[in-house]
Amino acid sequence: MSTQNPTAVRVYLARVRSALADLPESEVEEILEDVRPHLAEMEAELGENPKVDALIERLGSPESYAAELRASGGYPPRPADAGDKTTVLKVKTGIGGARFAFWGLVFSVGGFALFGFAAAVWVRVEPLVGLLFVAPVFAISVAYVVRKGVAPIAELPEVGKLREIAASFQKDRNSKGLNYFRTLKPAWWILCAAVLVVFGLLLVVRDTEAVLLLPLMLLAAVAVVWAGPKLKADRRLLWLAVPISAFVVGSMLGGAGAAVDLIAKRSYGNGSYNSGYTPNYSDNYGNPQLMYGSQDVENIYAFDAEGKPLTEIYLYDENGRPLSTTRYACERSTGEKRKVGDDNRYPRPRLERGVQDNDGNLDGYNGSRGYCQERTDIPFSAAIPKGAPVPPTSQAAPPSSTSVAPPTR
């Protein structure tokens, strides 16, 4: 950096120093030592003899940048003075666009986190379609920042309030916990990239159509690793790194919730999740259901050795407990299904539901009447294996001490 003529970085740093003049000189020098390498790197990127305006476009005004340095270091806000009023007046003209860009970022962060959470919970691509509702606001916000820079945004009153809150939250600048988390920033960007890649691969495994989404995940991973370390030197990159980070946080929370739910299901009933029937209390009505493996069981059909269907059978487990589940029937007036009780009698009538038009067809194109019908026929035929071995009488199990009275005829 040349010392004969004041470069853009030196002019910028001089204004930053002035904005920090109320702090002890040793503290000011310590702060500037941290930012000089970033500004020098930016000066090299901007080419030969960059102007101060180019730095302001990327970082915001020296005064707003100094305020951010105060907040990140846990220093108190700068005392109010008349000099700040002139800066505020300069940005009055474009305050509408700046405010939209700022709140557009806030809105985008919430949207990315929400839809990332939903996609991770179900491990499906469909929830990510919701990002299309966020995209227009996000694109306009990014376009403003690329064209105007962050200087007008940094001077917004709400941004100033956020700085004050951050400064009050970080009053103890020697806090070991805060300093420790600051050292983890490089690891966070790498973690974000890893989560994006793994999440993309999981979506592909679950749904082959998600292969079209995988390149976007990889691109986002590369972008966050590139942009994250440069945030201090170019505040415009916040509009890239922060939404991606929000998406990662949302997907991690959603994935953790889905994993806990899966573990709970697998461990229910001493690990019998994949080995037989287990109760499931998560249906839409809060009533007990049956599961076989990972599938809900709504009905049970029994056949004798000749393949003839049995009716009016009652099911119990090995401890004599009835395997009771919710029984439903058709509501004739509305065509909806309704709960009629709980019992362990099978098979149940099958409920066929739909929309019936005025001509009696089940397509609903010419009307909107609800249709519900209870059917007692069996929807399949059973092939009973022949020649099943019968244990000899001598090997039969001894009679149980619990006797069951035969049915009265």
VOGU-3710 file (C-alpha; in Angstrom, 3 decimals, decimal comma):
1> mstqnptavr> 0,000/0,000/0,000  1,474/3,382/-0,995  2,286/5,851/1,785  2,978/8,872/-0,453  -0,637/9,518/-1,455  -3,652/8,679/0,689  -5,223/5,550/-0,737  -8,898/4,709/-0,506  -8,209/2,306/2,349  -6,276/4,917/4,318
11> vylarvrsal> -9,037/7,484/3,848  -11,654/4,938/4,853  -9,680/3,873/7,912  -9,190/7,498/8,932  -12,946/8,000/9,012  -13,388/4,750/10,920  -10,810/5,950/13,450  -12,703/9,228/13,840  -15,931/7,323/14,487  -14,129/5,361/17,206
21> adlpesevee> -12,449/8,411/18,734  -14,359/8,152/22,008  -12,641/4,813/22,769  -9,137/4,507/24,256  -6,410/4,818/21,628  -5,022/1,366/22,397  -8,436/-0,177/21,844  -8,927/1,706/18,586  -5,565/0,505/17,300  -6,420/-3,062/18,227
31> iledvrphla> -9,692/-2,831/16,289  -8,032/-1,342/13,218  -5,311/-3,986/13,246  -8,016/-6,610/12,810  -9,608/-4,931/9,773  -6,541/-3,665/7,898  -5,785/-7,035/6,213  -9,365/-7,336/4,972  -9,371/-3,808/3,564  -6,008/-4,338/1,896
41> emeaelgenp> -7,306/-7,513/0,264  -10,379/-5,664/-0,945  -8,245/-2,851/-2,332  -6,332/-5,411/-4,394  -9,579/-6,895/-5,688  -10,922/-3,489/-6,746  -7,904/-2,846/-8,968  -5,431/-0,018/-9,180  -6,272/3,209/-7,304  -9,802/2,340/-6,169
51> kvdalierlg> -12,045/5,125/-4,929  -13,451/5,447/-1,445  -16,954/5,154/-2,913  -16,126/1,609/-4,040  -15,289/0,646/-0,460  -18,428/2,354/0,844  -20,513/0,427/-1,686  -19,241/-2,858/-0,271  -18,884/-2,087/3,429  -21,232/0,809/4,037
61> spesyaaelr> -20,126/4,166/5,310  -17,055/4,254/7,599  -19,323/5,398/10,420  -21,727/2,449/10,041  -18,775/0,067/9,654  -17,299/1,459/12,874  -20,653/0,875/14,583  -20,572/-2,771/13,484  -17,032/-3,116/14,820  -18,228/-1,701/18,137
71> asggypprpa> -21,087/-4,197/18,316  -18,952/-7,213/17,382  -16,311/-6,187/19,929  -18,786/-5,522/22,724  -18,059/-1,775/22,950  -20,759/0,755/23,853  -22,459/2,697/21,021  -21,001/6,006/19,940  -22,429/8,975/21,831  -24,988/10,858/19,744
81> dagdkttvlk> -23,740/14,060/18,133  -24,765/16,503/15,454  -22,437/14,945/12,922  -24,642/11,897/12,594  -27,581/13,980/11,367  -25,864/14,912/8,130  -25,214/11,272/7,325  -28,857/10,404/7,913  -29,978/13,221/5,638  -27,812/11,891/2,811
91> vktgiggarf> -29,636/8,587/2,697  -33,170/9,945/3,076  -33,739/9,867/-0,663  -33,225/6,124/-1,120  -34,547/4,964/2,230  -37,526/3,110/0,713  -35,380/0,789/-1,404  -32,897/0,294/1,427  -35,657/-0,652/3,828  -37,126/-3,132/1,331
101> afwglvfsvg> -33,679/-4,685/0,845  -33,158/-5,068/4,597  -36,567/-6,507/5,400  -36,383/-8,597/2,247  -33,312/-10,235/3,741  -35,151/-10,833/7,025  -38,140/-12,314/5,169  -35,878/-14,522/3,064  -34,023/-15,823/6,097  -37,321/-16,885/7,686
111> gfalfgfaaa> -38,520/-18,522/4,464  -35,297/-20,427/3,860  -35,281/-21,722/7,444  -38,969/-22,714/7,378  -38,935/-24,607/4,087  -35,573/-26,207/4,884  -37,101/-27,482/8,132  -40,180/-28,870/6,351  -38,117/-30,587/3,630  -35,899/-32,247/6,259
121> vwvrveplvg> -38,807/-33,457/8,393  -40,376/-35,348/5,485  -37,154/-35,814/3,462  -39,091/-34,694/0,399  -38,522/-32,162/-2,353  -42,082/-30,810/-2,376  -41,690/-28,390/0,590  -38,823/-26,676/-1,220  -41,308/-25,491/-3,831  -42,343/-22,949/-1,198
131> llfvapvfai> -39,047/-21,147/-1,821  -40,597/-19,901/-5,059  -42,742/-17,570/-2,930  -39,606/-16,213/-1,273  -37,596/-15,913/-4,485  -39,096/-12,640/-5,868  -38,528/-10,699/-2,637  -35,075/-12,197/-2,249  -34,098/-11,394/-5,852  -35,212/-7,744/-5,590
141> svayvvrkgv> -33,356/-7,362/-2,302  -30,160/-8,805/-3,778  -30,466/-6,636/-6,892  -30,679/-3,498/-4,749  -27,605/-4,435/-2,723  -25,577/-5,234/-5,844  -26,557/-1,927/-7,450  -26,566/0,435/-4,459  -24,334/-1,293/-1,925  -24,960/-1,591/1,798
151> apiaelpevg> -24,341/2,053/2,774  -28,032/3,139/2,633  -29,078/0,015/4,535  -26,477/0,568/7,233  -27,958/4,007/7,982  -31,516/2,763/8,536  -32,884/3,482/12,036  -33,849/-0,160/12,566  -30,345/-1,298/11,689  -28,981/1,197/14,196
161> klreiaasfq> -31,296/-0,237/16,846  -30,036/-3,726/16,078  -26,472/-2,519/16,560  -27,396/-1,062/19,945  -29,017/-4,337/20,990  -25,967/-6,293/19,839  -23,661/-3,928/21,704  -25,681/-4,225/24,922  -25,736/-8,002/24,550  -21,966/-8,122/24,141
171> kdrnskglny> -20,957/-5,680/26,857  -18,547/-8,191/28,314  -16,025/-8,118/25,468  -13,730/-10,459/27,378  -16,354/-13,200/27,542  -14,611/-16,465/26,758  -17,801/-18,005/25,401  -18,347/-15,285/22,786  -14,709/-15,281/21,767  -14,801/-19,051/21,427
181> frtlkpawwi> -17,820/-18,949/19,125  -16,140/-16,310/16,969  -13,217/-18,684/16,395  -15,676/-21,306/15,102  -16,814/-19,232/12,119  -14,560/-21,019/9,563  -15,778/-24,395/10,814  -19,397/-23,211/10,509  -19,066/-22,473/6,797  -17,571/-25,914/6,204
191> lcaavlvvfg> -20,373/-27,503/8,232  -22,960/-25,632/6,143  -21,431/-26,984/2,950  -21,370/-30,537/4,326  -25,014/-30,360/5,445  -26,111/-29,073/2,040  -24,326/-31,899/0,203  -25,601/-34,621/2,551  -29,140/-33,245/2,450  -29,074/-33,181/-1,341
201> lllvvrdtea> -27,910/-36,812/-1,474  -30,640/-37,884/0,966  -33,277/-36,237/-1,203  -31,954/-38,087/-4,249  -32,076/-41,415/-2,384  -35,657/-40,731/-1,287  -36,861/-39,305/-4,595  -34,954/-39,765/-7,853  -36,527/-36,595/-9,259  -34,480/-34,650/-6,706
211> vlllplmlla> -31,376/-35,307/-8,798  -32,184/-32,028/-10,561  -31,920/-30,265/-7,203  -28,536/-31,758/-6,294  -26,485/-29,354/-8,492  -28,170/-26,404/-6,738  -27,212/-27,853/-3,356  -23,631/-28,276/-4,508  -23,575/-24,719/-5,872  -24,925/-23,382/-2,564
221> avavvwagpk> -22,253/-25,344/-0,688  -19,490/-23,811/-2,791  -21,043/-20,342/-2,462  -21,233/-20,429/1,331  -17,636/-21,633/1,693  -16,495/-18,833/-0,625  -18,645/-16,043/0,783  -18,466/-16,827/4,497  -14,832/-15,823/5,130  -15,275/-12,655/3,036
231> lkadrrllwl> -18,188/-11,213/5,012  -16,013/-8,878/7,022  -14,538/-7,393/3,857  -17,750/-7,223/1,809  -21,044/-6,814/3,632  -23,011/-7,410/0,443  -22,221/-11,105/0,810  -24,554/-11,190/3,815  -27,389/-11,542/1,292  -25,791/-14,809/0,151
241> avpisafvvg> -24,329/-16,370/3,292  -27,105/-15,589/5,793  -30,061/-17,158/3,885  -27,985/-20,268/3,151  -27,053/-20,488/6,827  -30,730/-20,153/7,769  -31,618/-22,986/5,386  -28,924/-25,164/6,949  -30,108/-24,410/10,492  -33,721/-25,171/9,540
251> smlggagaav> -32,818/-28,430/7,804  -30,633/-29,517/10,740  -33,475/-28,920/13,203  -35,948/-30,709/10,938  -33,572/-33,619/10,417  -32,981/-33,917/14,161  -36,726/-33,986/14,797  -37,266/-36,634/12,128  -34,430/-38,759/13,544  -35,828/-38,573/17,089
261> dliakrsygn> -39,274/-39,581/15,810  -37,818/-42,530/13,869  -35,763/-43,724/16,849  -38,814/-43,479/19,097  -40,866/-45,578/16,699  -38,150/-48,194/16,320  -37,591/-48,505/20,041  -41,305/-48,715/20,910  -42,350/-52,136/22,051  -38,766/-53,377/22,758
271> gsynsgytpn> -37,617/-53,152/19,190  -40,618/-54,841/17,575  -41,077/-52,044/15,048  -40,038/-54,229/12,087  -40,978/-57,628/13,514  -44,754/-57,444/13,953  -47,717/-55,431/15,052  -47,173/-52,513/17,403  -49,587/-49,873/18,653  -49,327/-46,491/17,043
281> ysdnygnpql> -50,880/-43,449/18,751  -50,192/-40,884/16,060  -53,259/-41,004/13,861  -55,122/-37,794/13,020  -57,773/-38,441/15,661  -55,446/-39,353/18,542  -56,819/-42,924/18,634  -54,810/-46,185/18,812  -53,908/-47,845/15,535  -51,961/-50,923/14,451
291> mygsqdveni> -48,750/-50,980/12,432  -46,955/-53,815/10,671  -43,393/-52,777/9,986  -43,684/-49,175/8,895  -47,179/-49,437/7,403  -50,485/-48,596/9,055  -52,932/-51,516/9,293  -56,563/-50,470/8,856  -58,199/-53,878/8,588  -57,446/-57,573/9,222
301> yafdaegkpl> -58,808/-60,553/7,241  -58,600/-64,156/8,427  -59,001/-67,404/6,393  -59,315/-71,061/7,383  -57,171/-73,871/6,013  -59,476/-74,187/2,986  -59,095/-70,523/2,085  -62,562/-69,552/3,268  -62,826/-66,121/4,863  -63,702/-65,921/8,560
311> teiylydeng> -65,903/-63,212/9,967  -66,623/-61,923/13,434  -63,190/-62,818/14,804  -61,715/-61,187/17,899  -57,981/-60,580/18,254  -55,891/-60,718/21,459  -52,171/-60,593/22,166  -50,178/-63,179/24,133  -51,210/-61,552/27,418  -54,907/-61,639/26,682
321> rplsttryac> -55,143/-57,945/25,866  -57,598/-57,110/23,064  -56,034/-55,537/19,967  -58,635/-52,804/19,805  -58,498/-49,964/17,297  -60,864/-47,231/16,231  -63,856/-48,306/14,188  -65,285/-45,916/11,596  -68,525/-45,781/9,622  -70,070/-43,577/6,945
331> erstgekrkv> -71,951/-40,421/7,857  -74,881/-40,669/5,448  -75,800/-36,998/5,462  -72,336/-35,605/4,690  -70,507/-38,502/3,068  -67,714/-38,230/5,633  -66,366/-40,995/7,840  -67,032/-40,813/11,570  -65,827/-42,651/14,636  -68,320/-45,164/16,044
341> gddnryprpr> -66,227/-46,776/18,779  -63,224/-48,978/19,591  -63,193/-52,780/19,524  -61,078/-55,792/18,523  -63,593/-57,340/16,109  -62,445/-57,944/12,535  -62,776/-57,609/9,617  -64,340/-54,170/9,411  -66,382/-52,811/6,501  -64,277/-50,998/3,944
351> lergvqdndg> -65,177/-47,340/3,461  -65,262/-46,102/-0,124  -65,368/-42,304/-0,190  -65,457/-39,720/-2,938  -67,611/-37,087/-4,619  -70,795/-38,046/-6,460  -72,309/-35,872/-9,171  -75,990/-35,336/-9,908  -76,028/-38,239/-12,377  -74,789/-40,725/-9,793
361> nldgyngsrg> -71,254/-40,942/-11,177  -68,336/-40,900/-8,772  -66,373/-38,175/-10,511  -67,921/-35,055/-9,017  -67,787/-32,992/-12,221  -71,501/-32,129/-12,183  -72,071/-31,871/-8,463  -70,418/-31,783/-5,065  -72,279/-34,289/-2,888  -70,107/-36,316/-0,548
371> ycqertdipf> -70,130/-40,055/-1,246  -69,409/-42,793/1,307  -70,218/-46,499/1,089  -69,509/-49,395/3,497  -68,479/-52,582/1,714  -68,183/-55,995/3,373  -66,659/-57,921/0,453  -63,026/-59,034/0,646  -60,844/-57,146/-1,847  -58,491/-60,083/-2,528
381> saaipkgapv> -58,315/-63,882/-2,529  -55,971/-65,800/-0,240  -53,810/-68,718/-1,384  -53,405/-70,940/1,688  -50,287/-73,181/1,507  -51,143/-76,879/1,546  -49,390/-79,667/3,428  -48,359/-77,612/6,435  -46,802/-79,956/9,027  -48,925/-80,718/12,095
391> pptsqaapps> -46,977/-81,235/15,339  -47,445/-84,708/16,884  -49,629/-85,013/19,928  -46,696/-85,928/22,155  -45,010/-82,603/21,379  -48,058/-80,487/21,989  -47,668/-77,705/24,531  -49,068/-78,417/28,018  -52,479/-76,906/28,683  -52,463/-73,394/30,059
401> stsvapptr> -53,655/-72,730/33,559  -56,026/-70,138/32,122  -59,119/-71,759/30,658  -61,505/-70,176/28,210  -65,126/-71,223/28,249  -66,487/-72,364/24,885  -69,101/-70,178/23,327  -72,664/-70,924/24,345  -74,790/-72,224/21,523
//
